């Protein structure tokens, strides 16, 4: 994974210049987010329990892997596990892609009956008690929350004794109709643009896409209202959805997430907020929660 | 443009429910960002001077329109106007798409000589004096700047007497090599993911994409280092780049931007920070600068 934010006009030029600088001046290499990750001990990377990974195989061969967040939305996530076990999601489709907002998938025509064991009206799992939650705080102010940080690898906001998952790029939520409906988990979306933080505490957030954002975010935008595809033929079919634990070992994903409790993560946050890379002339001195999501090893490369 | 953040499980269901509610309870319609825009007087929308619009026509028919920001990066923007007038950009290509970061275009092989009138080493127009700048502040805290707000329709950060354009979704910057190089404007990028605010004050930001983000952000991600396309055949060719003022009237774009100094804009900001739409159970009470970019009329629909 490359986290360097350089904007190469010509990659060959940059490489040559860097090599020359190293050779002639023998200046020490600056500590960068990339160099910190490259030096991370193996134990600082965690494999997610396969029971907590939802694997979506798309028509055409693309794969999306979602880390589930029972700690924040237990009833909704339990529904999703049951829907996967019942193979209920198989044959559904991605039906909506709204630029700078969300990609959404589920049952476009709303006609497929839900299995009997699904909780049809889950509680509003939009936030939870902050007490008892693991929390690695970020030492920077946030526009929306009293504090922000990481918990189990996921981005969290906190205020007044409540905690919630924040709507960052790649976070997954449960589609719902108007209040007091909370959705069931049959209809899901992932954020593909500017963090829509106004949705925080208004929707059940159920996890994070670890693998496959490069596929979801690159889908053609829908031209109907709210980014729905105008023509059903534009939808992308979902071939199969399973918990990783229900897949044969050879088909299980292997992405690893940097532990947010590790020394490597702390150093990475510090380096991202205070960039020493040669490119930067003025380090920001701060970092926002949506640029602090733990790096993933074994997925496609992502932004800085 | 639809700004409603509802997540429909079934559009027909929502519409039916809304009609029933209106008919039976006769409740007043809530004031929403959408209703405010729908009621905006024509004078609150501004057409951008065609001399300040860079129009990129892509191979295959897609069009990208960029509002130029002379006030922040005059030398770089002047270079861009000269490159467009010289037809220098024609035949170049989109060469890099890095998920959750940037799409970048220019001269992939770095071989095309620049016209003689180009300033080859512009000053570091990364920020400017805050004095004398029109500024509509947002009354909410920011992680990076002392204050944030809008100026001429563009998102601005301010601290210690300096002001700069912030890296939000759709903002355009000048690719450069390592410091002290500042780039010329020959190589450009647009943000397609989480705002990479660490780049603020480290790069010349030259404008905002008003039209065509739905095209740029949906391009296939590159698989080589930093999201460059591994195979030159994957690049998307740029057919023609012109100032709108140099196009025949029939080919000029017509997007309009909501004036950030208008009463409509103030009401829209207020409504976005304090959502009264039936969907919301807990308004955020705040708004971040990258969700406060002035709405555009005549472009593809965008997120909330």
Interface residues (C-beta under 8 A of the other chain):
Chain A: X2 X4 X5 X6 X7 X8 X9 X10 X11 X13 X14 X17 X97 X98 X99 X100 X101 X102 X104 X106 X107 X109 X110 X124 X126 X140 X141 X142 X143 X144 X168 X169 X170 X173 X175 X176 X177 X178 X179 X183 X186 X187 X189 X192 X193 X194 X195 X196 X197 X198 X199 X200 X201 X202 X203 X213 X214 X217 X218 X219 X220 X221 X223 X225 X226 X227 X228 X272 X273 X275 X278 X279 X280 X281 X282 X283 X284 X285 X286 X287 X288 X290 X291 X300 X301 X302 X303 X304
Chain B: X2 X4 X5 X6 X7 X8 X9 X10 X11 X12 X13 X14 X17 X18 X97 X98 X99 X100 X101 X102 X104 X106 X107 X109 X110 X124 X126 X140 X141 X142 X143 X144 X168 X169 X170 X173 X175 X176 X177 X178 X179 X183 X186 X187 X189 X192 X193 X194 X195 X196 X197 X198 X199 X200 X201 X202 X203 X213 X214 X217 X218 X219 X220 X221 X223 X225 X226 X227 X228 X272 X273 X275 X278 X279 X280 X281 X282 X283 X284 X285 X286 X287 X288 X290 X291 X300 X301 X302 X303 X304
